[in-house]
Amino acid sequence: MNMTLCQAPLAPYACIPDRSRGRLFDEPSAVGRSPFQRDRDRIIHAAAFRRLSSKTQVFVYHEGDSYRTRLSHSLEVSQIARSIARELHLNEDLAEALALAHDLGHPPFGHAGEDVLKRCMAPFGGFDHNAQSLKVVTRLERHYADFDGLNLSWETLEGLVKHNGPIVGEVPGYIVDFDAEFPLNLGEYSSLEAQAAAVADDIAYNNHDIADGLRAGLFGLDEIRSLPLVGQKLTEVESLYPGLSGPRLIHETIRRMINAMVSDVVVHARANLAAFQVDDIAAVRQAGRALVEFSPTMRDTDRALKDFLFPNMYRHHKVMRAIIKARRVVDNLFGLLLSEPRLLPADWRRRCGGPGTLDTAQAVCDYVAGMTDRFALDEHARLFDPKVNP
């Protein structure tokens, strides 16, 4: 066996499976699988995970089969998170589980759908996709005989809630309620595995949004040559492969950008761990800052990419047309179902109070947030188009 392909022993500051803080509902250990492998497998088998295949990353699902969805994005984040975790001798299975679960709470139509639900739910406690992800894995998935949700390990739930840092200030209500039942130490930083998943998310969506934007013709190569890292890697590929063009040129450039960002994170994380003298997981949580992160130079590059993508992709007129239509769909669905909960499927009606009540708003929000783009469009047609059979 080629031992270089095997993961090295975990670092003392990694999450050690045998030291997991357990699950909300006690279960016997699984033969042949660590707690974090078991979490990953439960996430992959969840209905909410399957629905990510028809939830928007940027483009609505029917605009083309080659564009990223929430599912393909989550898989790409997972691959990057595992790469970072392996280099830092962290627990790859936990990093993978967190990457696969991080978008489970996103509603249909990406941030457009989220913005509408935030506005609609403002009188009823608000909407937060991070809190919704926690709700999905602790309540809304209903397949197991002994409990609601997936009964994930403490470390996975903690990382899911805090992968972007401690939760302080105005904490979403569902996180407050769950934390009271199963404390997640909201004021501390999360594990290095969760931090790896968070920075992997940034690496994935920046690079792949550039690839999708080029493919969609929202901008061209000449418009991105001046961007840091992009221009350098594009020139490098053109020098190595004269005459290369189209999808091959884009792919070769993007893969080099991802590799550069991953390498930067690994090198900078090692320096942080040494500087903060981190020697166990407690030191990670009490460091007062993220340790797995971009270097200052790469952070500037990341910001430059975001600053370019916002006006040139996320606010491109073609994308905005889809966003406006998507907002109207979600707004119409929420408003009608809130006032007419009898239109909901039977199992969802049982969770409601009367029209316009808090219980009904929460049930409608969970129902709409769980929709795929396709189902939301079909349901909107059934409810609002007289020509479509209900």
HUQUI-V436742 format. One record per residue. N is the residue number from 1. PHI is phi in radians with two decimals (NA if undefined). PSI is psi in radians with two decimals (none if undefined). Layout:
# HUQUI-V436742
n->N phi->PHI psi->PSI
n->N phi->PHI psi->PSI
This chain:
# HUQUI-V436742
n->1 phi->NA psi->2.43
n->2 phi->-1.39 psi->1.81
n->3 phi->-1.16 psi->-0.33
n->4 phi->-1.17 psi->-0.31
n->5 phi->-1.50 psi->-0.17
n->6 phi->-1.58 psi->2.53
n->7 phi->-1.23 psi->2.38
n->8 phi->-1.20 psi->2.84
n->9 phi->-0.95 psi->2.57
n->10 phi->-1.15 psi->2.53
n->11 phi->-1.22 psi->2.74
n->12 phi->-1.12 psi->-0.33
n->13 phi->-1.67 psi->0.10
n->14 phi->-1.42 psi->2.92
n->15 phi->-1.45 psi->2.00
n->16 phi->-1.56 psi->2.13
n->17 phi->-0.94 psi->-0.71
n->18 phi->-1.18 psi->-0.23
n->19 phi->-1.86 psi->0.28
n->20 phi->-1.00 psi->2.56
n->21 phi->-1.42 psi->0.08
n->22 phi->1.59 psi->-2.88
n->23 phi->-2.14 psi->2.79
n->24 phi->-1.03 psi->-0.75
n->25 phi->-1.91 psi->2.10
n->26 phi->-1.07 psi->2.42
n->27 phi->-2.43 psi->2.65
n->28 phi->-1.12 psi->2.65
n->29 phi->-1.13 psi->2.67
n->30 phi->-1.63 psi->2.27
n->31 phi->-1.17 psi->2.20
n->32 phi->1.47 psi->-0.01
n->33 phi->-2.34 psi->2.39
n->34 phi->-1.32 psi->2.91
n->35 phi->-0.98 psi->-0.63
n->36 phi->-1.38 psi->-0.57
n->37 phi->-1.11 psi->-0.71
n->38 phi->-1.13 psi->-0.70
n->39 phi->-1.06 psi->-0.82
n->40 phi->-1.00 psi->-0.78
n->41 phi->-1.14 psi->-0.69
n->42 phi->-1.14 psi->-0.65
n->43 phi->-1.13 psi->-0.80
n->44 phi->-1.09 psi->-0.60
n->45 phi->-1.50 psi->-0.03
n->46 phi->-1.30 psi->2.54
n->47 phi->-1.08 psi->-0.67
n->48 phi->-1.09 psi->-0.58
n->49 phi->-1.20 psi->-0.75
n->50 phi->-1.08 psi->-0.64
n->51 phi->-1.18 psi->-0.32
n->52 phi->-1.07 psi->-0.36
n->53 phi->-1.15 psi->-0.37
n->54 phi->-2.12 psi->0.51
n->55 phi->-1.96 psi->2.44
n->56 phi->-1.16 psi->2.44
n->57 phi->-1.60 psi->-1.09
n->58 phi->-2.23 psi->-0.80
n->59 phi->-1.60 psi->2.48
n->60 phi->-1.12 psi->2.57
n->61 phi->-0.95 psi->-0.57
n->62 phi->-1.50 psi->0.05
n->63 phi->-1.41 psi->-0.16
n->64 phi->2.76 psi->2.48
n->65 phi->-1.37 psi->-0.22
n->66 phi->-1.58 psi->-0.18
n->67 phi->-1.41 psi->2.71
n->68 phi->-1.19 psi->2.48
n->69 phi->-1.94 psi->3.08
n->70 phi->-1.06 psi->-0.57
n->71 phi->-1.23 psi->-0.89
n->72 phi->-1.10 psi->-0.65
n->73 phi->-1.07 psi->-0.79
n->74 phi->-1.09 psi->-0.67
n->75 phi->-1.15 psi->-0.67
n->76 phi->-1.20 psi->-0.70
n->77 phi->-1.06 psi->-0.73
n->78 phi->-1.04 psi->-0.77
n->79 phi->-1.11 psi->-0.74
n->80 phi->-1.20 psi->-0.73
n->81 phi->-1.08 psi->-0.72
n->82 phi->-1.12 psi->-0.68
n->83 phi->-1.08 psi->-0.79
n->84 phi->-1.13 psi->-0.79
n->85 phi->-1.06 psi->-0.71
n->86 phi->-1.13 psi->-0.76
n->87 phi->-1.12 psi->-0.54
n->88 phi->-1.68 psi->0.09
n->89 phi->1.05 psi->0.71
n->90 phi->-1.68 psi->3.11
n->91 phi->-1.42 psi->1.85
n->92 phi->-1.09 psi->-0.65
n->93 phi->-1.13 psi->-0.70
n->94 phi->-1.19 psi->-0.77
n->95 phi->-1.03 psi->-0.71
n->96 phi->-1.15 psi->-0.80
n->97 phi->-1.02 psi->-0.75
n->98 phi->-1.16 psi->-0.71
n->99 phi->-1.12 psi->-0.70
n->100 phi->-1.23 psi->-0.49
n->101 phi->-1.66 psi->-0.20
n->102 phi->-1.16 psi->-0.37
n->103 phi->-1.90 psi->0.20
n->104 phi->-1.07 psi->-0.45
n->105 phi->-1.57 psi->-0.02
n->106 phi->-1.23 psi->2.34
n->107 phi->-1.35 psi->3.10
n->108 phi->-1.12 psi->2.73
n->109 phi->1.13 psi->0.52
n->110 phi->1.02 psi->-2.41
n->111 phi->-1.21 psi->-0.38
n->112 phi->-1.11 psi->-0.81
n->113 phi->-1.14 psi->-0.67
n->114 phi->-1.12 psi->-0.74
n->115 phi->-1.05 psi->-0.70
n->116 phi->-1.17 psi->-0.78
n->117 phi->-1.14 psi->-0.60
n->118 phi->-1.07 psi->-0.77
n->119 phi->-1.20 psi->-0.79
n->120 phi->-1.14 psi->-0.58
n->121 phi->-1.61 psi->0.00
n->122 phi->-0.93 psi->-0.72
n->123 phi->-1.33 psi->-0.11
n->124 phi->-2.13 psi->0.44
n->125 phi->1.80 psi->-0.05
n->126 phi->1.48 psi->3.06
n->127 phi->-2.39 psi->2.36
n->128 phi->-2.44 psi->2.16
n->129 phi->-1.16 psi->-0.46
n->130 phi->-1.20 psi->-0.78
n->131 phi->-1.12 psi->-0.62
n->132 phi->-1.17 psi->-0.62
n->133 phi->-1.07 psi->-0.76
n->134 phi->-1.08 psi->-0.72
n->135 phi->-1.12 psi->-0.68
n->136 phi->-1.04 psi->-0.83
n->137 phi->-1.47 psi->-0.16
n->138 phi->-2.00 psi->-0.22
n->139 phi->-2.47 psi->-0.84
n->140 phi->-1.34 psi->-0.53
n->141 phi->-1.26 psi->2.13
n->142 phi->-2.30 psi->1.37
n->143 phi->-2.19 psi->-0.40
n->144 phi->-1.58 psi->2.56
n->145 phi->-1.25 psi->-0.53
n->146 phi->-1.70 psi->-0.18
n->147 phi->-2.87 psi->2.76
n->148 phi->-1.41 psi->2.75
n->149 phi->1.34 psi->-2.85
n->150 phi->-1.85 psi->-0.12
n->151 phi->0.90 psi->0.94
n->152 phi->-1.30 psi->2.84
n->153 phi->-1.20 psi->2.79
n->154 phi->-0.98 psi->-0.76
n->155 phi->-1.13 psi->-0.63
n->156 phi->-1.25 psi->-0.74
n->157 phi->-1.14 psi->-0.74
n->158 phi->-1.06 psi->-0.79
n->159 phi->-1.18 psi->-0.60
n->160 phi->-1.13 psi->-0.74
n->161 phi->-1.32 psi->-0.66
n->162 phi->-1.99 psi->0.36
n->163 phi->-1.11 psi->-0.38
n->164 phi->-1.70 psi->0.17
n->165 phi->2.12 psi->3.08
n->166 phi->-1.00 psi->2.64
n->167 phi->-1.78 psi->1.86
n->168 phi->-2.31 psi->2.99
n->169 phi->1.32 psi->-2.28
n->170 phi->-1.45 psi->1.80
n->171 phi->-1.64 psi->2.29
n->172 phi->-0.92 psi->2.49
n->173 phi->-1.00 psi->-0.72
n->174 phi->-1.16 psi->-0.62
n->175 phi->-1.14 psi->-0.72
n->176 phi->-1.03 psi->-0.84
n->177 phi->-1.13 psi->-0.75
n->178 phi->-1.21 psi->-0.67
n->179 phi->-1.09 psi->-0.56
n->180 phi->-1.16 psi->-0.53
n->181 phi->-1.52 psi->-0.62
n->182 phi->-2.49 psi->1.43
n->183 phi->-0.97 psi->2.30
n->184 phi->-1.95 psi->0.21
n->185 phi->0.91 psi->1.04
n->186 phi->-1.07 psi->-0.48
n->187 phi->-1.42 psi->-0.13
n->188 phi->-1.72 psi->2.81
n->189 phi->-1.26 psi->2.68
n->190 phi->-1.46 psi->3.13
n->191 phi->-1.09 psi->2.85
n->192 phi->-1.14 psi->-0.51
n->193 phi->-1.12 psi->-0.71
n->194 phi->-1.18 psi->-0.66
n->195 phi->-1.14 psi->-0.65
n->196 phi->-1.12 psi->-0.71
n->197 phi->-1.13 psi->-0.65
n->198 phi->-1.16 psi->-0.81
n->199 phi->-1.26 psi->-0.52
n->200 phi->-1.11 psi->-0.62
n->201 phi->-1.06 psi->-0.80
n->202 phi->-1.06 psi->-0.80
n->203 phi->-1.07 psi->-0.78
n->204 phi->-1.15 psi->-0.91
n->205 phi->-1.29 psi->-0.55
n->206 phi->-1.09 psi->-0.89
n->207 phi->-1.20 psi->-0.72
n->208 phi->-1.38 psi->-0.43
n->209 phi->-1.22 psi->-0.59
n->210 phi->-1.10 psi->-0.79
n->211 phi->-1.07 psi->-0.78
n->212 phi->-1.19 psi->-0.66
n->213 phi->-1.12 psi->-0.70
n->214 phi->-1.14 psi->-0.77
n->215 phi->-1.09 psi->-0.64
n->216 phi->-1.41 psi->-0.12
n->217 phi->1.32 psi->0.38
n->218 phi->-1.31 psi->-0.45
n->219 phi->-2.73 psi->2.90
n->220 phi->-2.04 psi->3.04
n->221 phi->-1.06 psi->-0.65
n->222 phi->-1.12 psi->-0.47
n->223 phi->-1.35 psi->-0.30
n->224 phi->-1.91 psi->-0.01
n->225 phi->-1.10 psi->-0.48
n->226 phi->-1.47 psi->-0.13
n->227 phi->-1.29 psi->2.47
n->228 phi->-1.06 psi->2.52
n->229 phi->1.27 psi->-0.83
n->230 phi->-1.05 psi->-0.93
n->231 phi->-1.06 psi->-0.68
n->232 phi->-1.10 psi->-0.82
n->233 phi->-1.29 psi->-0.58
n->234 phi->-1.13 psi->-0.79
n->235 phi->-1.10 psi->-0.70
n->236 phi->-1.05 psi->-0.79
n->237 phi->-1.17 psi->-0.75
n->238 phi->-1.12 psi->-0.56
n->239 phi->-1.27 psi->-0.71
n->240 phi->-1.27 psi->-0.58
n->241 phi->-2.27 psi->1.30
n->242 phi->-0.99 psi->2.35
n->243 phi->1.53 psi->-0.14
n->244 phi->-1.15 psi->2.41
n->245 phi->-2.62 psi->3.09
n->246 phi->1.14 psi->-2.58
n->247 phi->-1.01 psi->-0.60
n->248 phi->-1.16 psi->-0.72
n->249 phi->-1.12 psi->-0.75
n->250 phi->-1.10 psi->-0.83
n->251 phi->-1.09 psi->-0.79
n->252 phi->-1.09 psi->-0.61
n->253 phi->-1.22 psi->-0.82
n->254 phi->-1.12 psi->-0.73
n->255 phi->-1.13 psi->-0.58
n->256 phi->-1.26 psi->-0.60
n->257 phi->-1.15 psi->-0.77
n->258 phi->-1.07 psi->-0.79
n->259 phi->-1.07 psi->-0.71
n->260 phi->-1.12 psi->-0.71
n->261 phi->-1.19 psi->-0.74
n->262 phi->-1.08 psi->-0.79
n->263 phi->-1.06 psi->-0.71
n->264 phi->-1.08 psi->-0.79
n->265 phi->-1.08 psi->-0.79
n->266 phi->-1.09 psi->-0.83
n->267 phi->-1.10 psi->-0.77
n->268 phi->-1.21 psi->-0.65
n->269 phi->-1.12 psi->-0.73
n->270 phi->-1.06 psi->-0.70
n->271 phi->-1.14 psi->-0.72
n->272 phi->-1.10 psi->-0.78
n->273 phi->-1.07 psi->-0.66
n->274 phi->-1.25 psi->-0.76
n->275 phi->-1.12 psi->-0.66
n->276 phi->-1.58 psi->0.04
n->277 phi->0.88 psi->0.85
n->278 phi->-1.36 psi->2.13
n->279 phi->-2.25 psi->0.05
n->280 phi->-2.81 psi->3.04
n->281 phi->-1.18 psi->-0.52
n->282 phi->-1.10 psi->-0.69
n->283 phi->-1.16 psi->-0.57
n->284 phi->-1.10 psi->-0.84
n->285 phi->-1.21 psi->-0.45
n->286 phi->-1.83 psi->0.21
n->287 phi->-1.20 psi->-0.40
n->288 phi->1.44 psi->0.12
n->289 phi->-2.92 psi->2.83
n->290 phi->-1.23 psi->2.47
n->291 phi->-1.89 psi->-0.46
n->292 phi->-1.71 psi->1.78
n->293 phi->-2.77 psi->2.98
n->294 phi->-1.21 psi->2.67
n->295 phi->-1.19 psi->2.85
n->296 phi->-0.95 psi->-0.69
n->297 phi->-1.14 psi->-0.80
n->298 phi->-1.23 psi->-0.49
n->299 phi->-1.11 psi->-0.69
n->300 phi->-1.12 psi->-0.69
n->301 phi->-1.10 psi->-0.78
n->302 phi->-1.02 psi->-0.75
n->303 phi->-1.15 psi->-0.68
n->304 phi->-1.11 psi->-0.70
n->305 phi->-1.11 psi->-0.78
n->306 phi->-1.10 psi->-0.73
n->307 phi->-1.12 psi->-0.55
n->308 phi->-1.32 psi->-0.79
n->309 phi->-1.17 psi->-0.56
n->310 phi->-1.04 psi->-0.98
n->311 phi->-1.35 psi->-0.56
n->312 phi->-1.55 psi->-0.27
n->313 phi->-2.21 psi->-1.09
n->314 phi->-1.15 psi->-0.41
n->315 phi->-2.01 psi->0.27
n->316 phi->-1.10 psi->2.52
n->317 phi->-1.07 psi->-0.55
n->318 phi->-1.19 psi->-0.71
n->319 phi->-1.23 psi->-0.70
n->320 phi->-1.10 psi->-0.61
n->321 phi->-1.06 psi->-0.76
n->322 phi->-1.17 psi->-0.66
n->323 phi->-1.11 psi->-0.78
n->324 phi->-1.09 psi->-0.76
n->325 phi->-1.14 psi->-0.70
n->326 phi->-1.12 psi->-0.74
n->327 phi->-1.03 psi->-0.73
n->328 phi->-1.12 psi->-0.69
n->329 phi->-1.07 psi->-0.87
n->330 phi->-1.15 psi->-0.72
n->331 phi->-1.09 psi->-0.78
n->332 phi->-1.11 psi->-0.78
n->333 phi->-1.08 psi->-0.83
n->334 phi->-1.09 psi->-0.84
n->335 phi->-1.07 psi->-0.78
n->336 phi->-1.17 psi->-0.80
n->337 phi->-1.21 psi->-0.53
n->338 phi->-1.14 psi->-0.70
n->339 phi->-1.48 psi->-0.37
n->340 phi->-2.32 psi->1.17
n->341 phi->-1.09 psi->-0.27
n->342 phi->-1.16 psi->-0.23
n->343 phi->-1.41 psi->-0.16
n->344 phi->-1.33 psi->2.72
n->345 phi->-1.02 psi->2.75
n->346 phi->-0.98 psi->-0.79
n->347 phi->-1.15 psi->-0.51
n->348 phi->-1.39 psi->-0.59
n->349 phi->-1.06 psi->-0.63
n->350 phi->-1.14 psi->-0.31
n->351 phi->-1.58 psi->-0.07
n->352 phi->-1.65 psi->2.77
n->353 phi->-1.70 psi->-2.43
n->354 phi->-1.48 psi->3.06
n->355 phi->-0.97 psi->2.31
n->356 phi->1.38 psi->0.07
n->357 phi->-1.48 psi->2.94
n->358 phi->-1.06 psi->-0.82
n->359 phi->-1.04 psi->-0.71
n->360 phi->-1.17 psi->-0.75
n->361 phi->-1.04 psi->-0.75
n->362 phi->-1.16 psi->-0.70
n->363 phi->-1.15 psi->-0.76
n->364 phi->-1.11 psi->-0.73
n->365 phi->-1.06 psi->-0.81
n->366 phi->-1.10 psi->-0.69
n->367 phi->-1.13 psi->-0.85
n->368 phi->-1.20 psi->-0.72
n->369 phi->-1.06 psi->-0.53
n->370 phi->-1.41 psi->-0.15
n->371 phi->-1.21 psi->2.59
n->372 phi->-1.45 psi->2.91
n->373 phi->-0.98 psi->-0.81
n->374 phi->-1.07 psi->-0.84
n->375 phi->-1.14 psi->-0.67
n->376 phi->-1.07 psi->-0.77
n->377 phi->-1.14 psi->-0.73
n->378 phi->-1.16 psi->-0.75
n->379 phi->-1.14 psi->-0.66
n->380 phi->-1.10 psi->-0.74
n->381 phi->-1.12 psi->-0.73
n->382 phi->-1.11 psi->-0.62
n->383 phi->-1.55 psi->-0.42
n->384 phi->-2.08 psi->-0.30
n->385 phi->-1.76 psi->1.96
n->386 phi->-1.05 psi->-0.39
n->387 phi->-1.42 psi->-0.21
n->388 phi->-1.73 psi->2.30
n->389 phi->-1.13 psi->2.40
n->390 phi->-1.21 psi->none
